[in-house]
Amino acid sequence: MSANYKLTELMVVRCAKEIADGEVVFAGVGLPLVVVGFAMVTHAPNMILFTEGGSIRATAPPGLAITVDDPALFANGDATFGMLATMAALQRGEVDVAFIGGAQIDKYGNINSTGVGDWSKPDSFTYFAGSGGANDMATSGKRVLAIMPQDPKKFVEKVDYLTTPGYLDGPGSREKLGMIGGGPSCVVSTMGVYRFDENKEMMLVEYFPGQSVEKVKANCSFDLKVAPDVKETVPPTEDELVILRNIDPTGFYLG
């Protein structure tokens, strides 16, 4: 194990382990693109990568992709289509993992990437990048994997704007709206790993080295549930860090 790593690197390595070999993964922009690249060259060589831009890959991209329609995603790719092809695969229920980031997340796994403030008062609302395909991904993917930094303004009781549905307001909410996807299964932050209990509420299952249950709870703006068997996350190995840093050699995403 290595003690010389950044929190973002630990987050990426740990998040990649949520992807199983052979799965179809629809990845959003940002750190998800680093995670899937790492997974494909380590434990998941048979993973299939979809992006909103229309690329379909059975091999890792030859370079770091900055956006979901970056040339790196299409170079030597296995299939090159438009957005319709990959988004239609979502709606047909063919995507195992919808993998996204965001600006805010609440206790039911709802994600906001649209903006913060009071939506009804335009002068008070600060806009972000927006939805893109995140709503479609979370609505139709068999399960949702989310990765994002953690602080009390990001882990909130209720998102300022619901860009991407999690479990909405609890059990049965997704089913009432006819969503075919299973909803959030795991969230990985810069402090720990979360899953969802029988009430569809976020629950801490792992805390990162140097953190504690108390520190993590202090960085949530809601009463965070804690698993009875909560444990410390295993740090990345030196070999894992070498592979990861070769994927993002300038630290564009990893910092």
C-alpha positions as CSV (number, residue, x, y, z in Angstrom):
1,M,0.0,0.0,0.0
2,S,1.1,3.6,-0.6
3,A,0.9,6.5,1.7
4,N,1.8,8.9,-1.1
5,Y,-1.5,9.6,-2.8
6,K,-4.0,12.3,-3.3
7,L,-7.6,12.0,-2.1
8,T,-8.8,12.3,-5.7
9,E,-6.5,9.3,-6.6
10,L,-7.9,7.2,-3.8
11,M,-11.4,8.2,-4.8
12,V,-10.8,7.1,-8.4
13,V,-9.2,3.8,-7.5
14,R,-11.9,2.9,-5.0
15,C,-14.7,3.9,-7.4
16,A,-13.2,1.8,-10.2
17,K,-13.7,-1.3,-8.0
18,E,-17.4,-0.8,-8.3
19,I,-17.2,-1.7,-12.0
20,A,-17.3,-5.4,-12.8
21,D,-15.5,-7.0,-15.7
22,G,-17.8,-7.3,-18.7
23,E,-20.3,-4.6,-17.7
24,V,-21.6,-1.9,-20.1
25,V,-20.7,1.4,-18.5
26,F,-22.1,4.8,-19.7
27,A,-19.7,7.4,-18.4
28,G,-20.3,11.1,-17.9
29,V,-17.7,13.9,-18.2
30,G,-15.0,14.5,-15.6
31,L,-13.6,12.0,-13.1
32,P,-15.8,9.2,-14.5
33,L,-13.7,9.2,-17.6
34,V,-10.6,8.6,-15.5
35,V,-12.2,5.9,-13.5
36,V,-13.4,3.9,-16.5
37,G,-10.0,4.2,-18.2
38,F,-8.3,2.9,-15.0
39,A,-10.9,0.0,-14.7
40,M,-10.3,-1.1,-18.3
41,V,-6.6,-1.4,-17.9
42,T,-6.7,-3.2,-14.5
43,H,-9.5,-5.5,-13.4
44,A,-12.2,-4.9,-16.1
45,P,-10.5,-5.5,-19.5
46,N,-13.8,-6.7,-20.9
47,M,-15.8,-3.7,-19.9
48,I,-17.7,-1.8,-22.7
49,L,-17.6,2.0,-22.5
50,F,-20.4,4.2,-23.9
51,T,-20.4,8.0,-23.9
52,E,-23.0,10.5,-24.7
53,G,-21.0,11.6,-27.7
54,G,-21.6,8.3,-29.4
55,S,-18.4,6.4,-28.9
56,I,-18.4,2.7,-28.0
57,R,-15.2,1.1,-26.8
58,A,-14.1,-2.3,-25.8
59,T,-10.5,-1.0,-25.2
60,A,-9.3,1.8,-23.1
61,P,-9.0,5.2,-24.8
62,P,-5.5,6.0,-26.1
63,G,-5.4,9.3,-24.2
64,L,-7.2,11.3,-21.6
65,A,-10.6,12.4,-22.7
66,I,-11.6,16.0,-21.6
67,T,-15.2,15.8,-22.8
68,V,-17.7,13.0,-23.7
69,D,-17.1,13.7,-27.4
70,D,-13.3,14.1,-27.2
71,P,-11.3,12.6,-30.2
72,A,-9.5,10.3,-27.7
73,L,-12.8,8.4,-27.2
74,F,-13.1,7.7,-30.9
75,A,-9.5,7.1,-31.9
76,N,-9.1,3.3,-32.7
77,G,-12.6,2.9,-31.2
78,D,-14.8,-0.2,-31.8
79,A,-17.8,1.8,-33.0
80,T,-18.5,5.4,-33.8
81,F,-22.1,6.6,-33.8
82,G,-24.0,9.7,-32.9
83,M,-25.7,10.4,-29.6
84,L,-28.8,8.6,-30.6
85,A,-27.1,5.2,-30.6
86,T,-25.8,5.3,-27.1
87,M,-28.8,7.1,-25.6
88,A,-31.1,4.6,-27.2
89,A,-29.2,1.8,-25.6
90,L,-29.9,3.4,-22.3
91,Q,-33.7,3.4,-23.0
92,R,-33.6,-0.2,-24.1
93,G,-32.1,-1.2,-20.7
94,E,-28.8,-2.3,-22.1
95,V,-26.5,-0.2,-19.8
96,D,-25.4,-1.9,-16.5
97,V,-23.8,1.2,-14.9
98,A,-24.7,4.9,-15.4
99,F,-21.7,6.7,-14.0
100,I,-22.0,10.4,-13.2
101,G,-20.7,13.3,-11.1
102,G,-22.5,16.4,-9.9
103,A,-22.4,19.6,-7.8
104,Q,-24.8,18.5,-5.1
105,I,-26.3,15.2,-3.8
106,D,-29.0,14.6,-1.2
107,K,-29.7,11.8,1.2
108,Y,-31.9,10.0,-1.5
109,G,-29.1,10.1,-4.1
110,N,-30.8,12.9,-6.1
111,I,-28.1,14.9,-7.9
112,N,-27.9,18.6,-9.0
113,S,-25.6,19.7,-11.8
114,T,-27.8,22.6,-12.9
115,G,-27.1,25.3,-10.3
116,V,-27.5,26.5,-6.8
117,G,-29.8,29.1,-5.2
118,D,-33.5,29.8,-5.5
119,W,-34.7,28.7,-8.9
120,S,-37.8,30.9,-8.6
121,K,-35.5,34.0,-8.2
122,P,-33.2,34.1,-11.2
123,D,-30.9,36.7,-9.7
124,S,-30.1,34.3,-6.8
125,F,-29.5,31.3,-9.0
126,T,-26.0,30.4,-10.1
127,Y,-25.9,28.1,-13.1
128,F,-23.5,25.2,-13.7
129,A,-22.9,23.0,-16.7
130,G,-26.4,21.5,-16.7
131,S,-27.9,18.1,-17.3
132,G,-26.5,16.8,-20.5
133,G,-27.4,13.1,-20.5
134,A,-27.3,12.7,-16.8
135,N,-31.1,12.5,-16.3
136,D,-31.4,9.8,-19.0
137,M,-28.5,7.9,-17.6
138,A,-29.9,7.8,-14.0
139,T,-33.4,7.1,-15.2
140,S,-32.6,4.1,-17.3
141,G,-29.2,2.6,-16.2
142,K,-29.5,-0.6,-14.3
143,R,-27.6,1.0,-11.4
144,V,-26.1,4.4,-10.9
145,L,-22.5,5.1,-9.6
146,A,-21.7,8.6,-8.6
147,I,-18.4,10.3,-7.7
148,M,-18.0,13.8,-6.3
149,P,-16.0,15.9,-3.8
150,Q,-17.6,16.2,-0.3
151,D,-18.4,19.2,1.9
152,P,-21.6,20.3,3.6
153,K,-22.7,22.4,0.6
154,K,-22.5,19.4,-1.7
155,F,-24.0,16.7,0.5
156,V,-27.3,18.4,1.4
157,E,-30.7,17.5,2.8
158,K,-32.4,18.5,-0.4
159,V,-30.8,19.5,-3.7
160,D,-31.4,23.1,-4.9
161,Y,-32.4,21.7,-8.3
162,L,-33.2,18.1,-9.2
163,T,-31.2,17.5,-12.3
164,T,-30.7,13.7,-12.0
165,P,-33.2,11.5,-10.1
166,G,-32.0,9.2,-7.4
167,Y,-34.6,7.7,-5.2
168,L,-36.5,11.0,-5.3
169,D,-38.3,11.1,-1.9
170,G,-38.0,7.4,-0.9
171,P,-39.1,3.9,-1.6
172,G,-41.4,3.4,-4.6
173,S,-40.9,6.9,-6.0
174,R,-39.0,5.7,-9.1
175,E,-41.5,2.9,-9.8
176,K,-44.4,5.3,-9.7
177,L,-42.8,7.3,-12.5
178,G,-42.1,4.3,-14.6
179,M,-38.3,4.5,-14.4
180,I,-36.7,1.3,-15.7
181,G,-33.3,1.8,-14.0
182,G,-32.6,0.6,-10.5
183,G,-31.3,3.9,-9.1
184,P,-28.2,4.8,-7.1
185,S,-26.1,1.9,-5.8
186,C,-22.9,3.6,-4.7
187,V,-21.5,7.1,-4.1
188,V,-17.8,7.7,-3.7
189,S,-16.6,11.0,-2.3
190,T,-13.3,12.5,-1.2
191,M,-14.1,11.2,2.3
192,G,-15.7,7.8,2.0
193,V,-18.1,5.4,0.3
194,Y,-21.9,5.3,0.6
195,R,-24.6,2.8,-0.3
196,F,-28.4,3.0,0.3
197,D,-30.5,1.3,3.0
198,E,-34.0,-0.2,2.8
199,N,-35.5,3.3,3.1
200,K,-33.4,4.4,0.1
201,E,-31.3,6.8,2.3
202,M,-27.6,7.2,1.9
203,M,-25.5,5.3,4.4
204,L,-21.7,5.5,5.1
205,V,-20.1,2.1,4.6
206,E,-16.4,3.1,4.4
207,Y,-14.4,6.1,5.5
208,F,-11.1,7.1,3.9
209,P,-7.7,6.9,5.8
210,G,-7.3,10.0,7.8
211,Q,-11.0,10.5,8.1
212,S,-13.4,9.2,10.7
213,V,-17.2,8.7,11.0
214,E,-17.4,11.9,13.0
215,K,-15.5,13.9,10.3
216,V,-17.6,12.5,7.5
217,K,-20.9,13.3,9.3
218,A,-19.7,16.8,9.9
219,N,-19.3,17.2,6.2
220,C,-22.9,16.3,5.5
221,S,-25.8,18.7,5.9
222,F,-28.2,15.9,6.8
223,D,-28.3,13.2,9.5
224,L,-26.1,10.7,7.8
225,K,-26.8,7.0,8.5
226,V,-23.8,4.8,9.3
227,A,-23.5,1.1,8.6
228,P,-22.9,-1.0,11.7
229,D,-19.9,-2.6,10.0
230,V,-18.5,0.6,8.6
231,K,-14.7,0.3,7.9
232,E,-11.7,2.1,6.7
233,T,-11.0,2.1,2.9
234,V,-7.9,0.2,1.8
235,P,-5.4,2.7,0.3
236,P,-4.2,2.3,-3.4
237,T,-1.1,0.4,-4.1
238,E,2.0,1.8,-5.7
239,D,1.3,-0.1,-8.9
240,E,-2.3,1.3,-9.0
241,L,-1.0,4.8,-8.6
242,V,1.6,4.4,-11.5
243,I,-1.2,3.2,-13.8
244,L,-3.6,6.0,-12.7
245,R,-1.0,8.7,-13.2
246,N,-0.1,7.5,-16.6
247,I,-3.8,8.0,-17.5
248,D,-3.8,11.6,-16.3
249,P,-0.1,12.6,-16.4
250,T,-0.7,16.3,-16.2
251,G,-3.1,16.0,-13.3
252,F,-5.9,17.6,-15.3
253,Y,-8.6,15.8,-13.3
254,L,-6.5,14.3,-10.4
255,G,-5.0,17.7,-9.5
